[in-house]
Amino acid sequence: MSDLHIIILAAGKGTRMYSKMPKVLHQIGGKPMLAHVMDTALQLNPQSLHVVIGHGKEQVLAQLAHTYPQANWVEQTEQLGTGHAVKSALPHMPNTGKTLVLYGDVPLIDAPTLQQLLNAAGDEVGLLTDVLPEPTGYGRIIRNAQNQVIAIVEEKDANVEQKAIAEINTGIFVLPNTQLSGWLNALNANNAQGEYYLTDVIALANADHIAVHPVQVAHHYLAMGVNNKLQLSELNQIHRQHQAANLMAAGVTLIQASTFEMRGSLKHGQDVIIDANCVLVGENEFGDDVQIGAHCFIKNAKIGAGTVVEPFSHLEDCVIGENAKIGPYARLRPKAVLADEVHIGNFVEIKNSTIGHGSKANHLSYIGDATVGKKTNIGAGTITCNYDGVNKYRTEIGDEVRIGSDTMLVAPVKIGDKATTGAGSVITKDCESGKLVVARAKQVTIEGWVRPEKTAKK
């Protein structure tokens, strides 16, 4: 069993976010920042994972507790500093092994960096640092003449000479559990903030002759925290760039990678092409040779090989077969299931319906709560009238049916195989297979009728 224990600090309010939502629930790439950190932590296979929560704890638990059953959620009733936060989890920690301290608002930290830190720390202390061109606001790393780390001084407690130091503390530590309790209990709040700083354990480690092993991050963004919406946007942009780069490295063609956004994951085949300004949300799957036009929004969709989705289409929780054609300006709502070679055209909406092989609805139609057979053609302006104000009903349309333009199908109703409905019909009764059904008022001309005209004002 691993001797690693991880504590994630996620109790802060995030005042500068100006939001009712706890800071750690603000999203990077469509996922809460805290979830990113927890996923990374679990990649290290810790023996235990503890998340310290406080402000907005109910919201945090409501969103994440069911997703991470292995986590131990610890409440910090008062936010008295990072040292106090870690101490809140102390009753759950053993006296053996090591503890890695992470932060719920540092979402892009990755497992390789943390593993490097763990390897460097061994059974002693590990400290993740960074060197910034503008270090203002961060705790400075203090080294002795032998270049050993001996202390960390926070910005508000630093003198002029210390403020000139460019190496800063990221807050990410590896600490030996044999010393953890003693060090945390030795912390005091005699500083400008009046808080218990976790950073003070570095001086305590030196006093106990335990070596501190600093590791500098390879990229600034890995240890960047989020304190406001600007920083959130910056990390979102970096995250988007990484996702786009990973997809292109795996063979996906992104016509304009700078405008591509994925808030989730994409499983894909070969020769997939995605045009500009597309947003992918949730878990999507594209087969070989899928083409996605510009300005599409796609969420939790499975799209078969060779299918083309034209620009400005909106797809959500749907399944599309192979060699289909969707859009432009089409909308597939949840539980839309389309077979191979289906055509869904401009301004057509499909909801909770199955469309059979080779069927078409090319113009300005709504198909909801319906089953459509094979090789059926649905004319422009067709509506399945599925809702009576209280209940919803299904429409069943057979194979090789021809639905005339502007047909209203009042559910529940069944249209038999190879039946045809005349344009402008309101179908309220079942239609027999192979028959032509027309249900519309007889056209008449009213003799003697005079169209009213406006009279001139005097």
Secondary structure, DSSP 4 states (H G I P E B T S, - for coil): ---EEEEEEE----GGG--SS-GGGSEETTEEHHHHHHHHHHTT--SEEEEEE-TTHHHHHHHHTTT-TTEEEEE-SS---HHHHHHHTGGG--SSSEEEEEETT-TT--HHHHHHHHHHHTTSEEEEEEE-SS-TTSPEEEE-TTS-EEEEE-GGG--HHHHT--EEEEEEEEEEHHHHHHHHHH----STT-S--GGGHHHHHHHTT--EEEEE-SSGGGG----SHHHHHHHHHHHHHHHHHHHHHTT-EETTGGG-EEEEEEEE-SS-EE-TT-EEEEEEEE-TT-EE-TT-EEES-EE-TT-EE-TT-EEESEEE-TT-EE-SS-EE-TTEEE-TT-EEEET-EEES-EE-TT-EEEES-EEESEEE-TT-EE-TT-EEE-B-SS-B--EEE-TT-EEPTT-EEESSEEE-TT-EE-TT-EE-S-B-TT-EE---PPP---TT-----PPPP-
